[in-house]
């Protein structure tokens, strides 16, 4: 999709929603509190502040302290991004980063595409079918063979694959550094960042939230944006707004800088791997939630291992799995190991928009926070400041969980 086409599509969504525009004076009068300084909250705050709104950002720990810093941070419209409307939203997320790089030069984004493959017969057939489907949607992804994989990534061991694909427009980023850059830009545009500063309550009147009570004083609000990751349900519940999330833990092993071996994201059946320009390697894997997770509030899930022995076991397991594809990682030193409880809506799709119960409480929570942060921030800013409903976000309203 060309940049012009993307902009035309965004303009069409806003026009179809009845956009009449707001003057800068109108925007400057809006007091907006953004709860959460992860990558989604930072991007939303940046866009709102750039439009001239009076933005206050709250986070009880600090920038990128939650799921953002524990994200693999793959920017993608991967074959798992289905149906088509969700694929298109993620694809616009990719293109929004290209625009964001122009606004914030030096953003720590690395392009080069993504390789993935399967060895199991059924999974391989699924991959071929999904690639064909995305090609029908016009996405630049293609099936490749072992020879092309070796051309793209000479050090990969890829024996025994049955199907492989290359998505040339995808990339990855340093999530914590990107979030801090967005927050710095938001503050430069006039936003105020308060962290650590915990939202402890919401004063709600008939027309919505009037004040956010915090550990560092009350903040008056015309709109409250809840982009607090796994803490979103607890914050929204203060206004009697239910937000259904489910446990979705992920494991990351980070190494110190190593010799350059990879140039793009690689995704194998057992692990996914990326390497930053400075040599650091990140290896990721999904973890099934423990049986007790279903009985605990999502925000109460542990953010670390119970002891160093268990941490070391998981680190060595993931290094062994990654070494199947990149043998040099088998003996790689470990800098740190993180468990991230990612904000996963109950049906897997983003939750974006105002609630029926509290019209000026705007929720923005999604599993694909890294990919979607720039496009969701653009669309959310239109909805919040111009008081319209962007049609592209229609499938992602909170009301879908209570429909019928």
C-alpha positions as CSV (number, residue, x, y, z in Angstrom):
1,X,0.0,0.0,0.0
2,X,1.4,3.4,-1.0
3,X,1.7,6.2,1.5
4,X,-0.8,8.3,-0.5
5,X,-3.3,5.4,-0.5
6,X,-3.0,5.0,3.3
7,X,-3.6,8.7,3.9
8,X,-6.6,8.6,1.5
9,X,-8.0,5.7,3.4
10,X,-7.5,7.4,6.8
11,X,-9.2,10.5,5.4
12,X,-12.1,8.4,4.1
13,X,-12.6,6.8,7.4
14,X,-12.8,10.2,9.1
15,X,-15.1,11.7,6.5
16,X,-17.4,8.8,6.6
17,X,-17.7,9.3,10.3
18,X,-18.9,12.8,9.8
19,X,-15.7,14.8,10.6
20,X,-16.4,18.5,10.8
21,X,-13.2,19.4,12.6
22,X,-12.4,21.3,15.7
23,X,-10.5,24.6,16.0
24,X,-7.2,24.7,17.8
25,X,-8.8,26.8,20.5
26,X,-11.4,24.0,21.0
27,X,-8.6,21.4,21.2
28,X,-6.5,23.4,23.6
29,X,-9.5,23.5,26.0
30,X,-9.5,19.7,26.3
31,X,-8.0,18.3,29.5
32,X,-7.0,14.7,28.7
33,X,-5.5,12.3,31.2
34,X,-3.7,9.3,29.7
35,X,-3.3,6.4,32.2
36,X,-0.3,4.3,31.2
37,X,3.1,5.1,29.8
38,X,3.7,2.0,27.7
39,X,4.0,2.3,24.0
40,X,0.3,2.7,23.3
41,X,-0.2,5.3,26.0
42,X,3.0,7.1,24.9
43,X,1.9,7.2,21.2
44,X,-1.6,8.4,22.1
45,X,-0.2,11.1,24.3
46,X,2.2,12.2,21.6
47,X,-0.6,12.6,19.0
48,X,-2.9,14.4,21.4
49,X,-0.3,16.8,22.5
50,X,0.8,17.5,18.9
51,X,-2.8,18.5,18.2
52,X,-2.6,21.0,21.1
53,X,-4.6,19.2,23.8
54,X,-3.6,19.6,27.5
55,X,-2.3,16.1,28.2
56,X,-1.3,14.6,31.5
57,X,0.3,11.1,31.4
58,X,0.2,9.0,34.5
59,X,2.1,5.7,35.2
60,X,2.4,4.1,38.6
61,X,5.9,2.7,37.8
62,X,7.4,4.6,34.9
63,X,7.9,4.6,31.1
64,X,7.7,1.2,29.5
65,X,7.7,-0.5,32.9
66,X,5.1,-3.2,32.1
67,X,4.4,-5.3,29.1
68,X,6.1,-2.9,26.7
69,X,9.6,-3.6,28.0
70,X,8.9,-7.3,27.9
71,X,7.7,-7.3,24.3
72,X,9.5,-9.0,21.5
73,X,8.5,-5.9,19.5
74,X,8.0,-7.4,16.0
75,X,6.3,-4.9,13.7
76,X,4.2,-7.1,11.5
77,X,1.0,-7.9,9.7
78,X,1.9,-11.6,10.1
79,X,-0.2,-14.5,8.7
80,X,-1.8,-14.8,12.1
81,X,-3.4,-11.4,11.7
82,X,-6.8,-12.4,10.5
83,X,-9.5,-11.7,9.4
84,X,-8.8,-9.2,6.7
85,X,-9.9,-6.1,8.6
86,X,-7.4,-6.9,11.4
87,X,-4.7,-7.6,8.9
88,X,-5.3,-4.3,7.2
89,X,-5.2,-2.5,10.6
90,X,-1.8,-4.1,11.4
91,X,-0.6,-3.3,7.9
92,X,-1.4,0.4,8.4
93,X,0.5,0.1,11.7
94,X,3.6,-0.8,9.6
95,X,3.1,2.2,7.3
96,X,2.5,4.5,10.2
97,X,6.0,3.7,11.5
98,X,7.4,5.0,8.2
99,X,5.6,8.3,8.8
100,X,6.6,8.4,12.5
101,X,10.3,8.0,11.5
102,X,10.0,11.2,9.5
103,X,8.6,13.0,12.5
104,X,11.0,11.5,15.0
105,X,14.3,10.9,13.1
106,X,16.5,8.2,14.6
107,X,13.6,6.2,16.0
108,X,15.1,2.8,16.9
109,X,13.3,0.8,14.2
110,X,15.1,-1.9,12.1
111,X,13.6,-3.0,8.8
112,X,14.6,-5.9,6.6
113,X,11.6,-8.2,6.7
114,X,10.7,-11.4,8.6
115,X,11.4,-15.1,7.9
116,X,9.3,-17.9,9.3
117,X,9.0,-21.5,8.6
118,X,7.4,-24.8,9.6
119,X,8.6,-28.4,9.7
120,X,5.3,-30.1,10.7
121,X,3.2,-31.2,7.8
122,X,-0.1,-29.7,9.0
123,X,1.5,-26.5,10.2
124,X,3.3,-26.2,6.8
125,X,0.1,-26.6,4.9
126,X,-1.5,-23.9,7.1
127,X,1.4,-21.6,6.4
128,X,1.1,-22.0,2.6
129,X,-2.7,-21.4,2.8
130,X,-2.2,-18.3,4.9
131,X,0.5,-16.9,2.6
132,X,-1.8,-17.3,-0.4
133,X,-4.7,-15.6,1.5
134,X,-2.5,-12.6,2.3
135,X,-1.2,-12.4,-1.2
136,X,-4.9,-12.1,-2.3
137,X,-5.1,-9.2,0.1
138,X,-2.2,-7.6,-1.7
139,X,0.4,-8.1,1.1
140,X,4.0,-8.5,0.0
141,X,4.7,-11.9,1.4
142,X,5.9,-15.0,-0.5
143,X,6.9,-18.6,-0.1
144,X,10.6,-19.2,-0.3
145,X,12.8,-22.3,-0.3
146,X,15.9,-23.3,1.8
147,X,18.3,-21.8,-0.7
148,X,16.6,-18.3,-0.5
149,X,16.6,-18.5,3.3
150,X,20.4,-19.1,3.3
151,X,20.8,-16.2,0.9
152,X,18.8,-13.9,3.3
153,X,20.3,-15.3,6.5
154,X,23.5,-17.3,5.8
155,X,24.1,-18.5,9.4
156,X,20.6,-20.0,9.9
157,X,20.3,-23.8,10.1
158,X,17.1,-24.6,8.3
159,X,17.3,-28.3,7.5
160,X,14.0,-30.2,7.3
161,X,11.6,-27.4,6.7
162,X,8.5,-28.1,4.7
163,X,7.3,-24.5,4.2
164,X,8.8,-21.0,4.6
165,X,7.7,-17.5,4.0
166,X,9.3,-14.0,3.8
167,X,7.4,-10.8,4.5
168,X,9.7,-8.1,3.2
169,X,8.1,-5.0,4.8
170,X,8.2,-6.1,8.4
171,X,10.7,-5.2,11.1
172,X,11.3,-4.7,14.8
173,X,12.2,-2.1,17.3
174,X,13.6,-1.5,20.8
175,X,10.3,-1.1,22.6
176,X,11.5,0.7,25.7
177,X,13.7,3.2,23.8
178,X,10.9,3.9,21.3
179,X,8.4,4.5,24.1
180,X,10.8,7.0,25.8
181,X,11.3,8.8,22.5
182,X,7.5,9.1,22.1
183,X,7.1,10.4,25.7
184,X,9.9,12.9,25.2
185,X,8.2,14.2,22.0
186,X,4.9,14.4,23.9
187,X,6.4,16.4,26.7
188,X,8.2,18.7,24.1
189,X,4.7,19.3,22.6
190,X,3.3,20.3,26.0
191,X,2.3,17.1,27.7
192,X,3.0,16.5,31.4
193,X,4.5,13.2,32.5
194,X,3.9,12.1,36.1
195,X,5.7,8.9,37.1
196,X,5.7,7.2,39.4
197,X,2.1,8.3,40.0
198,X,-0.6,5.8,40.4
199,X,-4.3,6.4,39.5
200,X,-6.1,5.4,42.6
201,X,-9.7,6.4,41.7
202,X,-12.1,8.1,39.3
203,X,-14.7,10.7,40.3
204,X,-17.7,9.9,38.0
205,X,-20.7,12.1,37.5
206,X,-23.7,11.6,35.3
207,X,-21.8,12.8,32.2
208,X,-18.6,10.8,32.9
209,X,-15.3,11.1,34.7
210,X,-14.5,14.6,36.1
211,X,-11.4,13.9,38.1
212,X,-8.6,11.2,38.3
213,X,-7.5,10.7,41.8
214,X,-3.8,9.8,42.0
215,X,-1.0,9.1,44.5
216,X,0.4,12.5,43.7
217,X,-2.8,14.6,43.7
218,X,-6.1,15.0,41.8
219,X,-6.1,15.7,38.1
220,X,-9.2,17.3,36.4
221,X,-10.2,15.6,33.2
222,X,-12.5,16.1,30.2
223,X,-11.4,12.7,28.8
224,X,-9.6,9.8,30.4
225,X,-7.6,7.5,28.1
226,X,-7.0,4.1,29.7
227,X,-3.9,2.6,28.0
228,X,-2.6,0.7,31.1
229,X,-2.0,-2.7,29.6
230,X,-2.9,-5.5,32.0
231,X,-3.9,-2.9,34.6
232,X,-6.6,-1.6,32.2
233,X,-9.5,-3.7,33.7
234,X,-8.7,-2.4,37.2
235,X,-8.6,1.3,36.1
236,X,-11.8,1.0,34.0
237,X,-13.6,-0.8,36.8
238,X,-13.3,2.4,38.9
239,X,-15.9,3.8,36.4
240,X,-17.9,0.5,36.4
241,X,-16.6,-0.3,32.9
242,X,-15.7,-4.0,32.4
243,X,-12.8,-4.8,30.2
244,X,-12.2,-8.5,29.6
245,X,-8.6,-9.5,29.3
246,X,-7.1,-13.0,29.6
247,X,-3.6,-14.2,30.7
248,X,-1.0,-14.3,27.9
249,X,2.5,-14.7,29.3
250,X,5.6,-14.5,27.1
251,X,9.3,-15.3,27.9
252,X,12.2,-13.3,26.6
253,X,16.0,-14.0,26.9
254,X,18.2,-11.0,26.3
255,X,22.0,-11.4,25.6
256,X,24.7,-8.8,25.8
257,X,26.1,-7.7,22.5
258,X,27.3,-10.6,20.3
259,X,29.0,-10.7,16.8
260,X,26.5,-9.8,14.1
261,X,24.6,-12.9,12.9
262,X,21.1,-11.9,12.0
263,X,19.7,-9.1,9.8
264,X,15.9,-9.6,10.2
265,X,13.3,-11.2,12.4
266,X,13.4,-15.0,12.2
267,X,10.5,-17.1,13.5
268,X,10.9,-20.9,13.9
269,X,8.5,-23.4,15.5
270,X,10.4,-23.4,18.8
271,X,11.6,-19.8,19.1
272,X,11.7,-16.3,17.5
273,X,14.9,-14.3,17.3
274,X,16.1,-10.8,16.5
275,X,19.4,-9.0,16.8
276,X,19.8,-5.3,17.4
277,X,22.4,-3.2,15.5
278,X,24.5,-3.1,18.7
279,X,24.7,-6.9,18.8
280,X,22.2,-7.7,21.5
281,X,20.1,-10.7,20.7
282,X,16.5,-11.3,21.9
283,X,14.9,-14.7,21.9
284,X,11.2,-15.1,22.5
285,X,8.7,-17.9,23.3
286,X,5.1,-18.1,24.4
287,X,4.3,-19.6,27.8
288,X,1.1,-21.2,28.7
289,X,-0.5,-19.5,31.8
290,X,-0.3,-21.5,35.0
291,X,-3.5,-23.1,36.3
292,X,-3.8,-20.5,39.0
293,X,-3.8,-17.6,36.6
294,X,-7.5,-17.9,35.9
295,X,-8.3,-17.3,39.5
296,X,-6.2,-14.2,40.0
297,X,-6.7,-10.6,38.7
298,X,-4.6,-10.1,35.6
299,X,-2.7,-7.2,37.1
300,X,-1.7,-9.4,40.1
301,X,0.2,-11.9,38.0
302,X,3.9,-12.1,38.9
303,X,6.3,-10.2,36.7
304,X,9.2,-12.3,37.5
305,X,10.3,-15.9,38.3
306,X,10.1,-17.1,41.9
307,X,13.8,-17.8,42.2
308,X,17.1,-17.6,40.2
309,X,17.2,-21.4,39.6
310,X,13.9,-21.4,37.7
311,X,15.0,-18.3,35.8
312,X,18.2,-20.1,34.7
313,X,16.3,-23.3,33.7
314,X,14.1,-21.2,31.4
315,X,17.0,-19.3,30.0
316,X,19.0,-22.4,29.1
317,X,15.9,-24.1,27.6
318,X,15.2,-21.1,25.3
319,X,18.9,-20.9,24.3
320,X,18.9,-24.6,23.3
321,X,15.8,-24.1,21.2
322,X,17.2,-21.0,19.5
323,X,20.5,-22.9,18.9
324,X,18.6,-25.3,16.6
325,X,18.4,-22.4,14.2
326,X,21.5,-20.4,15.1
327,X,24.1,-22.8,16.7
328,X,26.2,-19.9,18.0
329,X,23.5,-19.1,20.5
330,X,23.9,-22.4,22.4
331,X,26.7,-21.0,24.5
332,X,25.6,-17.4,24.5
333,X,25.8,-15.4,27.7
334,X,22.5,-14.2,29.2
335,X,22.1,-10.6,30.2
336,X,18.5,-10.9,31.6
337,X,15.3,-13.0,31.3
338,X,11.9,-11.5,31.5
339,X,8.3,-12.7,31.7
340,X,5.7,-10.4,30.3
341,X,2.0,-10.7,31.0
342,X,0.7,-9.2,27.8
343,X,-2.6,-7.4,27.6
344,X,-4.7,-9.9,25.6
345,X,-8.4,-9.0,25.1
346,X,-10.7,-12.0,25.5
347,X,-11.2,-12.6,21.8
348,X,-7.7,-11.6,20.8
349,X,-8.6,-8.4,19.1
350,X,-8.0,-4.8,20.2
351,X,-10.4,-2.9,22.4
352,X,-10.5,0.7,21.4
353,X,-13.0,3.5,22.0
354,X,-15.4,5.0,24.5
355,X,-17.7,2.9,26.7
356,X,-21.5,3.1,27.0
357,X,-21.2,3.2,30.8
358,X,-18.9,6.2,30.8
359,X,-18.7,8.1,27.5
360,X,-15.6,10.1,28.3
361,X,-13.6,7.0,29.3
362,X,-11.6,5.9,26.3
363,X,-10.0,2.5,26.4
364,X,-7.0,1.5,24.2
365,X,-5.7,-2.0,25.0
366,X,-4.3,-4.6,22.5
367,X,-2.0,-7.6,22.3
368,X,-0.3,-6.2,19.2
369,X,0.6,-3.0,21.0
370,X,4.0,-2.4,19.3
371,X,2.7,-2.8,15.7
372,X,-0.6,-0.9,16.3
373,X,0.6,1.9,18.6
374,X,1.2,4.5,15.8
375,X,-2.0,3.8,13.8
376,X,-4.2,3.5,16.9
377,X,-2.9,6.8,18.2
378,X,-3.7,8.6,15.0
379,X,-7.3,7.2,14.9
380,X,-7.9,7.6,18.6
381,X,-6.8,11.2,18.4
382,X,-9.4,11.8,15.6
383,X,-12.1,10.2,17.8
384,X,-11.2,12.0,21.0
385,X,-10.5,15.5,19.7
386,X,-13.0,15.7,16.7
387,X,-15.7,13.7,18.5
388,X,-16.4,11.3,15.7
389,X,-16.4,7.5,15.3
390,X,-13.7,6.2,12.9
391,X,-15.2,3.4,10.9
392,X,-11.9,1.4,10.9
393,X,-12.3,0.9,14.6
394,X,-15.8,-0.4,14.5
395,X,-14.9,-4.1,14.9
396,X,-12.9,-3.3,18.1
397,X,-15.4,-1.6,20.3
398,X,-15.8,-2.7,23.9
399,X,-19.6,-3.1,23.3
400,X,-19.0,-6.3,21.3
401,X,-18.6,-8.3,24.5
402,X,-22.0,-7.3,25.7
403,X,-23.8,-7.5,22.4
404,X,-26.8,-9.8,22.5
